[in-house]
Amino acid sequence: CIPTVAFGDVRIGMAQVSIKVTVKDQGVSDAIARVTAVDPNLIPPLFKNWGEYQIKATRARFLAARGPDGKPWTPLNRVYAAGKRGPGILRESGQLMGSLVYQVTANQLAWGSPKVYAAINQKGGTIVPRSADALVFRMGNRVVFARKVTIPARPYLGVSTEDREVMGQMADDLLAEVWNGDR
């Protein structure tokens, strides 16, 4: 089985949302191949290092309000922004950013959030009421009734160009440890 690197909404506990996106990047694949060629047993420690790095990189994207591609996130609705209590986009309570986790198996690294609203913020989409005529929520100082609400995609999960370079260097550093007898 070929090791894979994935990101998405990691299913942990009772979370109901799970997506998986496999990173198909030549640099990441080459790094995995280099490590596998030396010792396939090094893949889990490499993925652990990558997982810890990706959590930090993803949190940095929240602070910068930018996706892995470097593009800024869609600004908040003006009315919503005026009544917002916390700093920045997707950071009012800090729960989404604080929920980031990674999982490593023998041949896979996955990272993301178990929060049920993680996917809608990553990919965007439209929310409609399940069993009522309208959604009801507060925006600013008023109560809003809406038949639907569209949430723009604000991707925070992914692998940036810088991430690819760092991940490749981390693989090379691990191999250097092995060759130097430090591992």
C-alpha positions in Angstrom: 0.0 0.0 0.0 1.4 3.4 -1.0 1.5 5.9 1.9 -0.8 8.9 1.5 -1.1 12.3 3.0 -4.7 13.5 3.4 -6.5 16.4 4.9 -10.1 17.0 5.7 -12.5 16.8 8.6 -11.1 14.0 10.7 -13.8 11.8 12.1 -13.2 11.6 15.9 -15.8 10.6 18.5 -19.3 11.7 17.5 -18.4 14.0 14.7 -20.7 13.4 11.7 -18.7 15.1 8.9 -15.8 13.4 7.2 -14.1 14.3 4.0 -10.8 13.1 2.6 -8.6 14.7 0.1 -5.4 12.9 -1.0 -2.5 15.2 -1.6 -1.1 14.3 -5.1 2.0 16.3 -5.1 5.2 15.1 -6.8 7.4 16.7 -4.1 5.5 15.1 -1.2 5.4 11.8 -3.1 9.1 12.0 -3.8 9.8 12.6 -0.1 7.7 9.6 0.9 9.5 7.5 -1.7 13.0 8.6 -0.4 12.1 7.6 3.1 10.4 4.4 2.1 13.4 3.3 0.1 15.6 3.6 3.2 13.2 2.1 5.7 9.4 1.9 5.4 9.2 1.9 9.2 10.2 5.5 9.1 6.9 6.6 7.5 4.9 6.8 10.7 7.5 9.0 12.5 7.8 11.2 9.3 4.0 11.5 9.2 3.9 12.4 12.9 6.4 15.2 12.2 4.4 16.3 9.2 1.2 16.2 11.2 2.6 18.4 14.0 3.9 20.8 11.3 0.6 20.9 9.4 -1.4 21.8 12.6 1.0 24.8 13.1 0.8 25.8 9.5 -3.0 25.5 9.5 -3.3 27.7 12.6 -1.1 30.2 10.9 -3.6 30.3 8.0 -6.3 31.2 10.5 -4.3 34.1 11.8 -3.4 35.3 8.3 -7.0 34.7 7.0 -5.6 33.1 3.9 -5.9 29.7 2.2 -3.1 27.4 1.5 -2.9 29.0 -2.0 -2.1 32.3 -0.4 -5.4 33.9 -1.4 -7.2 36.0 1.3 -10.5 34.6 2.6 -13.7 36.3 1.5 -14.4 39.2 3.9 -17.2 38.9 6.5 -20.6 40.3 5.8 -20.5 43.9 7.1 -23.5 43.5 9.4 -22.1 40.3 10.9 -18.6 41.8 11.3 -20.0 44.8 13.1 -21.5 42.6 15.8 -18.7 40.1 16.0 -17.1 39.7 19.4 -13.8 37.9 18.6 -10.8 38.7 16.3 -10.6 37.8 12.7 -12.5 35.5 10.3 -13.3 32.0 11.7 -11.8 33.0 15.0 -14.7 34.4 17.1 -14.7 31.6 19.6 -11.4 29.9 18.6 -13.1 26.5 18.6 -12.5 25.6 15.0 -8.8 26.6 15.1 -8.4 25.0 18.5 -10.0 21.7 17.3 -7.3 20.9 14.7 -6.0 17.4 15.1 -3.9 14.9 13.1 -4.0 11.1 12.9 -1.2 8.8 11.7 -1.5 5.2 10.7 1.1 2.9 9.2 0.5 4.4 5.8 -1.6 7.6 6.1 -1.5 11.0 7.7 -4.8 12.9 8.0 -5.4 16.3 9.6 -8.4 18.4 10.1 -11.2 19.2 12.5 -13.9 17.0 14.1 -16.2 20.0 14.3 -19.4 19.4 12.3 -19.2 22.9 10.8 -15.5 22.5 9.7 -16.4 21.3 6.1 -18.8 24.2 5.4 -16.1 26.7 6.3 -13.5 24.8 4.2 -15.5 24.2 1.1 -18.4 26.7 1.4 -22.0 25.9 0.7 -25.6 26.7 1.4 -27.4 26.0 4.7 -31.1 25.5 4.6 -33.5 24.8 7.4 -34.2 21.1 8.0 -37.6 21.2 9.7 -38.6 24.9 9.7 -39.6 27.5 7.2 -36.6 29.6 8.0 -33.2 29.8 9.7 -33.2 32.1 12.7 -30.1 33.8 14.0 -28.7 37.0 15.3 -26.6 39.3 13.1 -25.5 42.5 14.7 -28.4 43.8 16.9 -31.2 42.2 15.0 -32.8 38.8 14.6 -32.6 37.5 11.0 -35.0 35.0 9.4 -33.6 33.4 6.2 -34.7 30.6 3.9 -31.0 29.9 3.2 -27.6 31.2 4.1 -24.6 30.8 1.8 -21.2 30.4 3.5 -18.3 31.3 1.2 -15.4 28.8 1.1 -12.6 29.9 3.4 -10.1 27.0 2.9 -7.7 26.5 5.8 -6.7 22.9 5.2 -4.3 22.1 2.5 -0.6 22.1 1.5 1.0 25.3 0.4 4.1 25.7 -1.7 6.0 26.5 1.5 4.5 23.4 3.2 5.7 21.2 0.4 9.3 22.6 0.7 9.2 22.2 4.5 7.8 18.6 4.3 10.5 17.7 1.8 13.2 19.1 4.1 11.7 17.3 7.1 12.0 14.0 5.1 15.6 14.8 4.3 16.3 15.7 7.9 14.9 12.4 9.0 17.1 10.5 6.5 20.1 12.5 7.7 19.4 11.3 11.3 19.3 7.7 10.1 22.5 8.0 8.1 24.3 9.7 11.0 23.2 7.0 13.4 21.0 9.4 15.4 17.9 7.3 14.9 
